[in-house]
Amino acid sequence: MSVNVLNDENFSAEVIDSDMPVLVDFYATWCGPCKALSPIVEKLAAEFDGKLKVGKLNIDEAQQAPSQFGVRAVPTIVFFKNGEAVGNLVGLKKEAELRGHIEKLIE
């Protein structure tokens, strides 16, 4: 499964109404750490396919969702379960740390 491209129009349908846990990567094209995090997010999306939905949202193209979930810096990863934001990570994180959060999320 690929990473879903999210925006203000599809955010509710793809994330809030999702029947599986969701990882949302809030990023910007000009952000160096975001570029470094992207391949890690894509690898984990493939690894947890069928158990976790993964989306990326460009904060320069969507203002509503980042504002709603308190995103003040990028990259920010927000974890959703049953339509609720249940945790977040700010800044560039190691793959192992992200995997640990995902494993707790999908238990």
C-alpha positions in Angstrom: 0.0 0.0 0.0 1.2 3.4 -0.8 1.1 6.5 1.4 -2.1 8.5 1.0 -1.9 12.2 0.0 -4.0 14.1 2.5 -5.5 17.6 2.3 -8.3 19.5 4.1 -10.9 18.1 1.7 -10.2 14.3 2.3 -8.8 14.5 5.8 -12.0 13.5 7.6 -12.8 10.7 5.3 -9.3 9.2 5.2 -8.3 9.8 8.8 -11.2 10.5 11.2 -13.6 8.0 9.6 -10.9 5.3 9.1 -11.7 1.8 10.4 -8.0 1.3 11.1 -5.3 3.3 13.0 -3.8 6.1 11.0 -0.3 7.7 11.0 -0.3 11.2 9.6 3.0 12.8 8.6 2.6 16.6 8.6 5.4 17.9 6.4 6.6 20.8 4.2 8.6 20.5 0.9 11.2 23.0 2.2 11.8 21.0 5.4 15.1 19.0 5.4 14.2 16.8 8.4 10.8 16.1 6.6 12.7 14.8 3.6 14.9 12.6 5.8 11.8 11.2 7.5 9.8 10.4 4.3 11.6 7.2 3.3 11.2 5.9 6.9 7.5 6.6 6.8 7.1 5.0 3.4 9.0 1.8 4.6 6.8 1.5 7.7 3.6 2.1 5.6 4.6 -1.0 3.5 5.6 -3.0 6.6 2.3 -2.4 8.4 0.1 -2.6 5.3 -3.4 -3.8 6.2 -2.9 -2.9 9.9 -2.2 0.8 9.6 -3.2 3.6 7.2 -0.4 6.1 6.5 -1.0 9.6 5.1 1.1 12.7 4.4 -0.2 16.2 4.6 1.7 19.2 3.2 1.1 22.0 5.7 1.6 24.6 3.0 -1.3 23.2 1.0 -3.7 22.6 3.9 -4.2 24.9 6.9 -7.3 23.4 8.6 -6.0 20.0 9.7 -2.6 21.2 11.0 -4.3 23.9 13.0 -7.0 21.6 14.3 -4.3 19.1 15.7 -1.9 21.7 17.0 0.9 21.2 14.5 3.4 24.0 15.1 6.6 22.5 13.7 7.5 20.0 10.9 7.9 17.2 10.7 5.1 16.2 13.1 3.6 12.7 13.2 0.1 12.4 14.7 -1.3 9.0 15.5 -5.1 8.5 15.2 -7.2 5.6 16.5 -11.0 5.5 16.2 -11.1 9.0 14.8 -9.2 10.5 17.8 -5.6 11.9 17.9 -3.9 9.6 20.4 -0.3 10.8 20.3 2.3 12.7 18.3 6.0 13.0 17.7 7.7 16.2 16.7 11.0 16.3 14.7 13.0 13.7 12.9 12.7 10.3 14.7 14.5 7.0 14.2 12.7 4.2 12.5 12.8 2.0 15.7 11.0 4.7 17.7 8.3 5.1 15.1 7.9 1.4 14.8 7.4 1.2 18.6 4.7 3.8 18.6 3.0 2.0 15.6 3.1 -1.4 17.4 1.4 0.1 20.5 -1.2 1.8 18.2 -2.3 -1.4 16.4 -2.4 -3.7 19.5 
